[in-house]
Amino acid sequence: MRTLGPSELRLLSRLVIDPSLRQAGLAKELQVTRSAVNQIWKKLEYENGLRIRGNFDYGKLGLQMVFGWAITNEASDVLEKFHRWLKSSKLVTLALKSQISSTFDSLVYFEALYPLDSQYSWFQNQIERFRKKPYSLTIYTSKCLKVSHHLNLGLFDGTNWTFPETFRLEASIGAARGYVDILPAVGTVEQSTPSKPVVNDLIVAAAIESDYHAPATRLKSLCTELGLKSDSGRTLRRRISRTRKMLARPYVDINNIGLNQRIMVATRNELHVESTLSHLLHAQAGTFPKARVISGPGFTLLDLEVPDNIKWLPLSHVMSGLAGISSETCTFIADQHEKAARLESVVSYLASRTPSG
C-alpha cells in the first residue's frame, strides 16, 4: 500500500462524488491550477492504477450478463474442471475460486456476457452438463438485472481505514431496511432485455468501459486492432459522446490503497424475485470501503474489498442476518489478484464471428 497525501485524497474524494469530471473541471472545483491536478492525477494513475471506468447497461449493447456460483462439498477435481472450462471461455469475464467459505464448501463464482443466440444456448447446455452425472455440481445461475459500484473514501485518512464494528454495521444497514423503497440506488445501472448486438456499438462501449473519457483516437486504434475499418474522427467523437451519455455511468477504480482482502457475499432465495436485501445493498453498499453489487431474480452478490483487519466470519453473520431466514447466504474469501476480463476481450471474440452493423 502507498500512503496518499492530503492533496491526493482531496482530489480523489471530489472525483468519487462526480466521476464525470475532467481535469479542468476538477481544477475549477478544487480551486487549484490544472497543472497541479494533472500532476496528482498522473501519479495516481502510475502508482495506484487510477481509472474512470464506465458501468454499462449491457442489454442495450445486445449482451446478457449472467452470474452464478458452483458448489461442492466433496474432495474431488470436478470443481477444478468446471473452473478450467470457465477460464477457457472467451465470453466468461470472471471465474473465482474460493479460498475458504462460511459453509466450508468449495466454490467457484463466475460472470459472463453472452448475446442471446446459439452461443448463449450452448453456455446454458454446458452448465446443465456439469449439473448432471458424472459431475453432479450444484450450480446456481441468474440473469443480471442491476450492477452498482461504490467507493467510500470517507472511511480513509490516506493511511488507515476506519471500518464500523459488526454490530454498528448491522445496525446502520438494518436501519435503512424500512426505507428501502425510497432510498436512492446511487450508481446503479439497470440491465435491459438484450437486443441484437452491433459490433460497432460494442467497440465504442469497450473503449468507454476501460476509460470513460476515451478519445476518438483510442476508438480508432481499437478498430484497427480488431481488423475493422473505422469512421472519420468527427463521426467517432459523436458516437463516443452519444454512448457515454446514453448508456454508461462513470465510476472511480483505484488500487493499492490498503484494501487487501476480497470478500464475496452470495445470497439466494427460492422466490426468484429481487429481494429486499438486493435493494438495500444497491442503496447502502457505500457503507463499505469498496464494493460492487450484482443482483438478479432471487440472487445477490456483494463483492467487497476491505482492509486486512476485517474479520470475514463476523461479517458473514451480519450479512446472513440481514438476508433473513428465507434466504441462503454464503460468504467466501477470493483471490484478489484474479481480475475480471474487460468488455474489450468479449468484443474482440465477437468481432471475429459477427459482421459489423
ROVEX-266141 format. One line per field, with one value per residue (C-alpha): residue in three letters; x, y, z. Coordinates in pm, whole numbers, plus 50000, padded with zeros to 5 digits. Layout:
! residues N
rest <- ALA,...
xx <- X,...
yy <- Y,...
zz <- Z,...
! end
This chain:
! residues 357
rest <- MET,ARG,THR,LEU,GLY,PRO,SER,GLU,LEU,ARG,LEU,LEU,SER,ARG,LEU,VAL,ILE,ASP,PRO,SER,LEU,ARG,GLN,ALA,GLY,LEU,ALA,LYS,GLU,LEU,GLN,VAL,THR,ARG,SER,ALA,VAL,ASN,GLN,ILE,TRP,LYS,LYS,LEU,GLU,TYR,GLU,ASN,GLY,LEU,ARG,ILE,ARG,GLY,ASN,PHE,ASP,TYR,GLY,LYS,LEU,GLY,LEU,GLN,MET,VAL,PHE,GLY,TRP,ALA,ILE,THR,ASN,GLU,ALA,SER,ASP,VAL,LEU,GLU,LYS,PHE,HIS,ARG,TRP,LEU,LYS,SER,SER,LYS,LEU,VAL,THR,LEU,ALA,LEU,LYS,SER,GLN,ILE,SER,SER,THR,PHE,ASP,SER,LEU,VAL,TYR,PHE,GLU,ALA,LEU,TYR,PRO,LEU,ASP,SER,GLN,TYR,SER,TRP,PHE,GLN,ASN,GLN,ILE,GLU,ARG,PHE,ARG,LYS,LYS,PRO,TYR,SER,LEU,THR,ILE,TYR,THR,SER,LYS,CYS,LEU,LYS,VAL,SER,HIS,HIS,LEU,ASN,LEU,GLY,LEU,PHE,ASP,GLY,THR,ASN,TRP,THR,PHE,PRO,GLU,THR,PHE,ARG,LEU,GLU,ALA,SER,ILE,GLY,ALA,ALA,ARG,GLY,TYR,VAL,ASP,ILE,LEU,PRO,ALA,VAL,GLY,THR,VAL,GLU,GLN,SER,THR,PRO,SER,LYS,PRO,VAL,VAL,ASN,ASP,LEU,ILE,VAL,ALA,ALA,ALA,ILE,GLU,SER,ASP,TYR,HIS,ALA,PRO,ALA,THR,ARG,LEU,LYS,SER,LEU,CYS,THR,GLU,LEU,GLY,LEU,LYS,SER,ASP,SER,GLY,ARG,THR,LEU,ARG,ARG,ARG,ILE,SER,ARG,THR,ARG,LYS,MET,LEU,ALA,ARG,PRO,TYR,VAL,ASP,ILE,ASN,ASN,ILE,GLY,LEU,ASN,GLN,ARG,ILE,MET,VAL,ALA,THR,ARG,ASN,GLU,LEU,HIS,VAL,GLU,SER,THR,LEU,SER,HIS,LEU,LEU,HIS,ALA,GLN,ALA,GLY,THR,PHE,PRO,LYS,ALA,ARG,VAL,ILE,SER,GLY,PRO,GLY,PHE,THR,LEU,LEU,ASP,LEU,GLU,VAL,PRO,ASP,ASN,ILE,LYS,TRP,LEU,PRO,LEU,SER,HIS,VAL,MET,SER,GLY,LEU,ALA,GLY,ILE,SER,SER,GLU,THR,CYS,THR,PHE,ILE,ALA,ASP,GLN,HIS,GLU,LYS,ALA,ALA,ARG,LEU,GLU,SER,VAL,VAL,SER,TYR,LEU,ALA,SER,ARG,THR,PRO,SER,GLY
xx <- 50000,50110,50007,49804,49882,49613,49606,49568,49290,49113,49122,49002,48720,48589,48624,48421,48138,48137,48344,48245,48470,48768,49091,48989,48663,48845,49088,48796,48613,48925,49041,49388,49576,49512,49882,49859,49562,49740,50049,49845,49631,49933,50089,49765,49744,50100,50115,49751,49608,49351,49091,48750,48556,48210,47935,47707,47357,47484,47135,47132,47456,47293,47451,47306,47514,47494,47639,47636,47835,47908,47944,48078,48138,48337,48712,48724,48864,48518,48512,48861,48743,48449,48682,48913,48617,48504,48854,48871,48551,48602,48270,48326,48464,48535,48596,48696,48778,48708,48999,48771,48393,48142,47979,48316,48226,48445,48301,48364,48197,48159,48030,47970,47846,47654,47446,47108,47185,47320,47624,47401,47212,47543,47656,47334,47370,47724,47611,47343,47601,47805,47492,47443,47643,47931,47997,47690,47784,47534,47528,47317,47285,47091,47048,47179,46923,47134,47501,47645,47994,48078,48388,48373,48681,48516,48648,49008,49262,49524,49690,49427,49069,48805,48554,48243,48229,47998,47713,47731,47742,47438,47253,47331,47238,46946,46803,46770,46557,46234,46314,46446,46164,46258,46635,46821,47026,47329,47546,47318,47271,46964,47007,46770,46645,46914,46855,47069,47434,47602,47980,48046,47842,48019,48359,48262,48135,48453,48664,48444,48425,48804,48828,48513,48686,48833,48921,48837,49200,49157,48843,49022,49315,49073,48905,49246,49338,49019,49085,48785,48755,48696,48488,48613,48735,48424,48192,48389,48369,47993,47947,48159,47965,47627,47726,47879,47565,47301,47447,47734,47765,48117,48284,48627,48850,49170,49410,49697,49508,49520,49217,49392,49102,48840,48526,48228,47882,47638,47270,46981,46613,46358,46116,46317,46229,46455,46492,46477,46845,46923,46759,46923,47274,47248,47147,47377,47691,47865,47889,48184,48524,48495,48208,48030,47674,47523,47163,46909,46584,46643,47020,47251,47631,47824,48186,48393,48748,48831,49137,49327,49191,48831,48720,48523,48326,48154,48082,47924,47696,47589,47501,47321,47111,47025,46927,46676,46573,46413,46750,47068,47392,47744,48048,48390,48735,48856,49189,49215,49472,49223,49094,48785,48825,48707,48436,48717,48812,48449,48415,48738,48591,48250,48405,48579,48242,47985,47958,47961,47633
yy <- 50000,50358,50633,50905,51268,51528,51669,51323,51229,51560,51512,51152,51240,51505,51265,50995,51245,51323,51075,51251,51548,51600,51752,52108,52067,51925,52217,52459,52267,52242,52597,52489,52502,52247,52153,52070,51841,51681,51610,51442,51254,51114,50999,50824,50661,50533,50425,50336,50241,50522,50482,50632,50342,50304,50090,49974,49860,49557,49474,49786,49659,49326,49126,48935,48944,48615,48542,48250,48006,47635,47442,47106,46957,46666,46633,46590,46761,46829,47191,47243,47105,47345,47633,47544,47528,47874,48016,47876,48051,48380,48515,48436,48756,48632,48292,48300,48008,48035,48012,47948,47975,48015,47683,47504,47405,47481,47738,47890,48223,48334,48610,48601,48823,48649,48754,48581,48341,47990,48078,48155,47829,47643,47808,47703,47348,47329,47449,47181,46919,46999,46964,46606,46289,46225,46584,46645,47003,47229,47536,47847,48099,48417,48684,49015,49292,49559,49645,49913,50027,50203,50367,50533,50746,50898,50592,50657,50909,50828,50564,50378,50267,50313,50031,50004,49724,49445,49547,49907,49786,49566,49849,50111,49895,49731,50072,50154,49845,50027,50297,50075,50165,50533,50508,50615,50334,50553,50443,50154,50064,49857,49597,49592,49290,49233,49329,49214,49315,49555,49518,49887,49987,49724,49862,50212,50068,49865,50180,50369,50079,50088,50468,50675,50970,50764,50989,50918,50815,50526,50411,50433,50223,49968,49930,49878,49615,49427,49448,49673,49990,50299,50607,50966,51133,51352,51051,50862,51158,51179,50806,50819,51119,50954,50620,50791,50997,50731,50401,50447,50562,50655,50526,50552,50246,50259,50006,49991,50175,49909,49704,49368,49126,49030,48901,48777,48751,48546,48518,48341,48272,48044,48324,48427,48793,49079,49065,49347,49277,49342,49686,49753,49671,49875,50170,50110,49936,50272,50181,49960,50086,49947,49737,49611,49478,49249,49133,48926,48741,48574,48631,48900,48917,49166,49188,49363,49491,49557,49604,49308,49368,49294,48953,48787,48541,48805,48997,48680,48654,49017,48970,48643,48820,49100,48849,48680,48320,48285,48327,48123,48314,48201,48420,48335,48483,48502,48572,48949,48919,48746,49031,49036,49047,49370,49411,49462,49093,48989,49230,49101,48749,48857,49077,48773,48595,48867,49104,49469,49654
zz <- 50000,49927,50168,49998,50072,50159,49805,49651,49892,49832,49455,49480,49719,49480,49188,49369,49414,49041,48835,48511,48595,48367,48493,48401,48591,48892,48895,48898,49173,49390,49308,49203,48875,48605,48604,48976,48911,48617,48828,49104,48850,48668,48996,49098,48756,48775,49140,49215,48877,48889,48616,48548,48403,48254,48414,48131,48053,47860,47735,47518,47369,47284,47567,47860,48177,48368,48711,48949,49156,49173,49499,49601,49944,49808,49780,49400,49094,48946,49058,48918,48581,48588,48672,48383,48145,48258,48214,47861,47750,47566,47696,48065,48216,48570,48732,49101,49328,49700,49941,50239,50280,50561,50468,50442,50086,49785,49544,49204,49129,48766,48540,48165,47882,47602,47304,47310,47027,46986,47197,47496,47446,47430,47754,47929,47797,47929,48272,48269,48172,48484,48697,48584,48648,48650,48765,48986,49074,49245,49020,49071,48786,48729,48467,48598,48649,48822,48874,49102,49207,49535,49688,50032,50093,50399,50584,50470,50601,50340,50556,50757,50704,50973,50946,51169,51425,51313,51543,51419,51060,51112,51288,51023,50723,50906,50999,50630,50564,50649,50394,50118,49876,49881,49919,49603,49449,49378,49089,48994,48627,48542,48270,47972,47782,47516,47156,46864,46921,46681,46678,46607,46916,47124,47024,47140,47468,47518,47490,47737,47983,48019,48005,48047,47878,47593,47296,46934,46873,47119,46938,46604,46729,46877,46538,46382,46641,46557,46184,46122,45920,46133,46057,46043,46361,46374,46348,46615,46855,46801,46866,47182,47313,47244,47403,47705,47759,47691,47812,48058,48418,48533,48850,49010,49010,49217,49371,49620,49895,50165,50067,50064,50122,49867,50035,49834,49990,49781,49874,49708,49773,49610,49518,49210,49258,49360,49736,49990,50055,49689,49701,50037,49919,49600,49817,50116,49984,50018,50388,50287,50167,49812,49685,49377,49388,49124,49151,48961,49034,49370,49366,49504,49504,49719,49603,49872,49900,50266,50492,50639,50989,50889,51016,50740,50957,51177,50856,50717,51021,50978,50612,50683,50946,50705,50435,50667,50724,50379,50207,50194,50240,50165,50230,50094,50055,49694,49529,49496,49220,48988,48774,48555,48178,48023,47761,47509,47527,47470,47178,47025,47020,46889,46619,46475,46443,46382,46085,46184,46182
! end
